[in-house]
């Protein structure tokens, strides 16, 4: 069985409208260049703010993300905060709203936003 693991994040200090880089694979210590990948800023969601910045651990708080290039299809989103689902109730091209769940204890603070497509 083969397995692919993606590791690392590359941050590129570049304000161009698009950026092309070559993906690579490392197999048994040998590096192989793959096809180029193009990042196009106008096709990528851009998170600018979230409100409110703090909420209760009991959940039930509406959290609104504001930005650019969001999808208006609420079914495309998976949002988790501190490992707890935050179901999306509304979305436009500039805002996404979800409702927080209960977060008992003191979990490590995390935020994951996945937009299918």
ABEGO torsion letter per residue (X at the ends): XBBBBBBEBBBBBBABABBBBBBBBBBGGBBBBBBBBBBBAAABBBBABBOBABBBAAEGBBBBBBBBGBBABAAABBBBBGGBBBBBABBBAABBBBBBBBBBEBBBBBBBBBBBX
